[in-house]
Amino acid sequence: MRSTTAASLAREERSSRSHGVARLGPHRSPRGKGALDTDGTPVAESGLSVATLRRQPDHSWKTVLDNPFGARLMP
C-alpha cells in the first residue's frame, strides 16, 4: 500500500492537469432528520444526498450540482 503525502498529491495533480483530466468529482452522503408531528409522534426522514463538485484553481472544491433526493437516481 502506498503512502499518500502532500508531495505525492501535488505530483498527481500536475500529472492530471497535463493529461486533461476533468476537474469534477461525485459526492454522496447519507442524510436524516427527525421531528415530532402535531400529536407528538416521532417522524423520521432519511435519504441519500448526491452532489457534483468542481475543483477550483486554489485546490478547494465547490458544489456545482446538489440533489438532496439522490437516492431516487441510484439503482
C-alpha positions as CSV (number, residue, x, y, z in Angstrom):
1,M,0.0,0.0,0.0
2,R,1.4,3.4,-1.0
3,S,1.6,6.3,1.4
4,T,-0.2,9.5,0.5
5,T,1.7,12.7,1.2
6,A,1.2,16.3,0.2
7,A,4.0,16.0,-2.3
8,S,2.6,12.9,-4.0
9,L,-0.8,14.5,-4.2
10,A,0.8,17.6,-5.8
11,R,2.6,15.4,-8.4
12,E,-0.7,13.6,-9.1
13,E,-2.4,16.9,-9.6
14,R,0.3,18.2,-12.1
15,S,0.1,14.9,-13.9
16,S,-3.7,15.0,-14.2
17,R,-3.5,18.6,-15.5
18,S,-1.1,17.6,-18.3
19,H,-3.4,14.7,-19.3
20,G,-6.6,16.9,-19.4
21,V,-8.4,15.0,-16.6
22,A,-11.8,16.6,-15.8
23,R,-12.0,18.6,-12.5
24,L,-15.3,17.2,-11.5
25,G,-16.0,14.7,-8.6
26,P,-19.1,13.0,-7.3
27,H,-20.0,13.2,-3.6
28,R,-22.7,11.3,-1.9
29,S,-23.8,11.4,1.7
30,P,-26.5,9.8,3.8
31,R,-28.8,12.3,5.5
32,G,-31.6,12.1,8.0
33,K,-33.6,14.1,10.4
34,G,-36.3,13.5,13.0
35,A,-39.1,15.5,14.4
36,L,-42.4,15.2,16.2
37,D,-45.8,15.6,14.4
38,T,-48.7,17.6,15.9
39,D,-49.7,14.6,18.0
40,G,-46.2,14.1,19.4
41,T,-45.5,11.0,17.3
42,P,-41.9,10.7,16.2
43,V,-41.4,11.1,12.4
44,A,-38.1,10.2,10.7
45,E,-36.9,11.1,7.3
46,S,-33.8,9.9,5.6
47,G,-32.2,9.6,2.2
48,L,-29.1,9.9,0.2
49,S,-27.7,13.3,-0.9
50,V,-25.8,13.3,-4.2
51,A,-23.6,16.2,-5.4
52,T,-21.2,17.1,-8.1
53,L,-18.1,19.1,-7.1
54,R,-15.7,21.1,-9.2
55,R,-12.0,21.5,-8.3
56,Q,-11.0,25.2,-8.0
57,P,-7.7,26.7,-9.0
58,D,-6.7,27.0,-5.3
59,H,-7.4,23.2,-5.0
60,S,-10.6,23.6,-2.9
61,W,-13.8,22.1,-4.1
62,K,-17.2,23.8,-4.7
63,T,-20.6,22.3,-5.3
64,V,-21.8,22.6,-8.9
65,L,-25.0,20.4,-8.5
66,D,-26.7,19.3,-5.4
67,N,-29.6,16.8,-5.3
68,P,-30.8,16.1,-1.7
69,F,-33.0,13.3,-3.1
70,G,-30.2,11.5,-5.0
71,A,-31.4,8.1,-3.8
72,R,-34.1,8.3,-6.5
73,L,-31.3,8.4,-9.1
74,M,-29.3,5.5,-7.8
75,P,-30.3,2.0,-8.9
